[in-house]
């Protein structure tokens, strides 16, 4: 496939691979990964780059946007980061980790898709499992990164993972949903999460959504995050449900789905972790909860995981993004070099 941004062709060619993976219910599934090789050959070091495509429709998928047909500003920026890794000599694999149905924020499934994407890329390129691999992702891309690190010891123990860098993590949506409820920039996350959960868990949304809730969830069915996050300023989760429910977290099916996707519950990473988040208001970065990410880092430390934690005080979710990417690139470069991890656990 071609590789380029809108209106900008490149000499780099990509290959898309269709591969078997596993869904949230441990059933066989398939998805696609884009495999990119550097123009200058050298010792193979692989980056599994998890874009924040945060989508509910196929136009959001990196397998589409990386061919030059995407219009999202975030997709273009992340493609620039991917190109930087290629220029530095890394082989890069970019999975469509949400799967065929665009099931956004779903934890184990995203982690499985990331790990199986690495396996698929290695198979396609005839690389041994001993090939060193680093994983990276911000915001939505933190989901396959963090969950992939947690499930790897049991799901893909043969992979030679050297480290994982995850920033702006949605650790527990039971905390994120009330935080964004009524906000100007992120309230649209709520109907999008309902759509993703309905696709994954198959519950009946008509049993609890209000007329407004049904309207907004219908409107976001195939949108990317830029088309829904800030499109419903002031929307509250109370307005999305009908009596006797007072909020989305009053609905047992939603509570169960949230509980199935709390980070830190699937296993213990066996690799160094870099976790980072902004803090603009003493609670979070406007969408992610700072204390949740800090506590996850502390929990990993208590389990013996080498953790580097960065908190970007005064930074919003958007502002923290470039700072994370710069710090994460250095963190991963040190892991590939075999440098001891200077943890912040103390």
N, C-alpha and C positions, 0 to 999 in steps of 0.2 A: 504494500500500500504506500501511497505518498506520505510524506511527513512534512508538515509545514503549518504555519499560521494563516489566517485569512489574508489572501493577497500576497503571500510570501512563501515561495517554494524554497526547498532546501535540497542539497545533494544527498541527504540522508534518506535511506529507504527503511521502511518498517515491515515487519511480518506480523500478521494477526494469526493467533493460534486458538482453536476451539478446544476446550479441555474439560475433563470430568472433574467435578468438585462435589461438595456436600452441603446441603442446606441446613437451616436451623433445626429441623426435625430429624437430622441425620439420614436424610434420603439422598440418593444420587441426584446430581444437578449438573448443568453445564453453564459455562460462561466463556468469555473471550479475554485474551491478554494481547497487548501490543508489545512486541519484542524489538528492541532497538540496539544496534551495535555501533560502537565508536568508529569513526573513519580511520583513526590511527590504531593499528593492532598493538597489543601488549598483553601482559598477564591479565587473565580475566578476573575482574571484580564486578560483582553484580549489585545493582540497586533495584529494589522493588519499591517503586514510587507510587504512592497511593494518592491520587488527586482528590481534591475536595469538590467532586462533581455533584454531590448532594442533590441528586435528581430523582424525579418520578417518571421520566420519559426517556426514550432512546436517544433523543438529540443531546442529552447531557453526557452520555457515555464517552469516556476517553477514546474508545475505539473509533468513535465518530469525530470527535473534536480534534484529535491529533492528526487527522488527515487534512486539516486545513479548512474544515467546514463548520467549525464551532464559532459562536459569536460571543460567548461569555468572556468578560474581561479576566475573571479568575482563571479560566482555562488557558487563556493566552499567556498570562503571567506564569502559571505553573509549567507551561510548555517551555518557556524560557529557562526555567530552573532545570527541567529535564535535559534541555540542550546543553546547559552548563555541565551537567554530569557526563554527558556524552563527550564534550570537549575535553574533560579531565580524564578520559580514557575508560570510563565505566560502561559496562553493558547495562541497559535499563529495561526492566519489564514493568508494564503499566496495566494492571488488571481492571476489568469491569467488575469490581468486587461486589456490586449490588445485585448481580445476577440478571437473568432475563426479565424479571418482573420489576426491576428498579426498587428493590426493598431496602430503603434508606435507613441507616442507623441500626441495622440488625447485626448483633455482635459476633457470635461464633461463626455464623455463615460468612460474614465478611472476612474473618480471620482465615477460615478454611480456603476461601477463594484466593486470598493473597498467597498462602503457602502453596496451593496447587498451581497457581500461576508461575511461581518460581520453579516448581517441578516441571511444568510444561515447557518453560523457556529453556531449562537445562536439557530436557529431552530433545527439543528441536535443534539446539545448538551442539548437541553431543558433548555436553559438559558433565563432569562427574559431580556427585552430590557434595564432594569436598570443596567445591567452588565457594569462596567466601561471599556472603550476601549480607547486605544491610537493608533495613526497612525504614521508610520515612513517610510521614503523612501529617497534615495539619487539618484541624477542624473535622469535617467528614472523613478526611483521609486518615485521621488518628484512629478511627474505628478499626479498620483492618490491621493497622500497625500494632495497636495495643493488644487487641484480641488475638492477632496472629502470634505475638510473642507469648501470650498466655497458653495457647493451645499447642504451640509447636512441640514442646517436650513429649507430648503423647501422640499428636496427630502427624507430625513430620520430624521425628527425631533424627533422621539421617541428614537433614539440611545443616550446612555449616554457617549458621547465622552468627554474625559478629556483633550486632547491636541493633537497636531500634530507637528511632526518634519520633515522638508523638507530641504534637502541640495543640492547644485549644481543645481539650478532650471533653466530650459529654459523658462524664463518669456515671451519673445517675439522673435520668430524665425526670424523676420525681422531684428533683430540685430545679432543673432547668425550666420545666414547663411553667411553674408559678413565677419564675424570674422574668420570663419573656411575655407573660400574659399582660396585655394592655400596653405593651411597649410600641414605640413608633417604628423601630427598625427590624424587629425580630418576631413579632406576633404571628406572622405567617408560617412560622415553624410548626405551630400547633396543629393546624389542619393537615400539613404535610406528614407529620408523624402519625396521625390517625390513619391516613391513607396507607403508609408503609406497614403499619401494624396490622391493618385489615388484610392486606395482601399476604402477610407472613402467617398470621394466626387465624384468619378466616372468620373473625367474629362479626356479628350483625350490628353494623353501625346505626341502622334505623332504630335499634332498641334504645339508644341513648342520645343521639344527636338531635338538636333543635333544628328548626327550619333554617336558621342562619348557619348552623353547623353543617347541614347537608349541602347548602349552597356553596360555602367556601371549600369544602373538601372536594366537591365536584369540579370546582374551578382550578384546583391545583393538580389534578390527576396526572398531567403529563408535563408539568413545568420543571425547570431547573431552579435552583435556590434563588438566583437573581430575579426570577419571575414570581417568587412567592414570599420571601422573607419580609420585605418591607411593603408588600402590597396591601396589608390589612392593618394599618396603624390603629392602635386602640382596641383591637379585637381581644376579648378576654375568653378564657376557657369556660367561664360561667355562661357566657352567651352562646357557646357552642353546644351546650347540653340542655336537655329538657328535664323537668321535674320527674322523679324526686331527686335527680342528681344536681349538685351545685357546682361541680367542676369535673374536668376529665378524670381527675384522680379519685373521684367518688365511684367511678365505673369499674367494677371488678375485673372485666376483661382487659381494660387499659392498664390497671394496676398490675395484673399478672404479666402482661407483655413488658411493661417497664421493668419489673423484677427479673425477667429473663434476660435482660440486657444491661445489668449493672456491672461495670468494669471491676476487675479484681476478683471475680467469682469463678473463673473458668480454669485457673491453674496459676502456677508461679513461673515467670520467665526465668530462663537459665542463661540469659545474655544481659550485658549492660543496657540500661534504659536511660534515655534522655526524655524528660517530661517537662513541659513548659506551658505557661498560661499568662494572660494579661490580668490586670486588676485596675479597673477604671473608677470604681465607685465603692470599694471596700467589700463588695460582694462577689463581683465577677468582672468579666471583660465585656459585658452587655449581653452575652448569651451563655457563656460557660461559667461555672461556679469555681472561683479560685480555690476555696478551701477543699473542694472535692478533689481537685487535681493534686493539691499539696498533700492531702491525706492519703491518696492513692500512692504517691511517691513514698510517704512514710511507711505505709503498709508493705510495700515492696522491700524497703530497707529492713524492716523487721523480719522479713522472710529471708534475708541474706542476699537480695538482688543488688548489684552495684548500680546505684541510681545517681544521675545528675539532674537536679531540679532547678529550673530558672523561672522566676516570677517577674514579669515586666510591669512594675507599678506605674500607674497612670496611662497604661496602654489599653485601648479597646481591642476587640477581637481582630478587627482589620489591621490596626496599628501593630499588634504583636506579631502578625504573620511574617513580615520580612525579617524581624529580629530573630524569630524562631528559625527560619530557613538558614540564616547565616550561622547561627550557633549550632544547628543540627549538622550542617555540612562539615564543620570542624570536628564535631563529636564523631561522626562516621569516619572521617579521614583518619582520626586517631585509632579507631577500632580496627580499620583495615591494616594500619601500620603496626598493630599489636601493642600500642602504648597502653600502659596500665590506666584504668579508669580512675580519675580523680573525683570520687563520689562526694556528694554533698550530704550524705546520710547523717553525718555527725551534727 
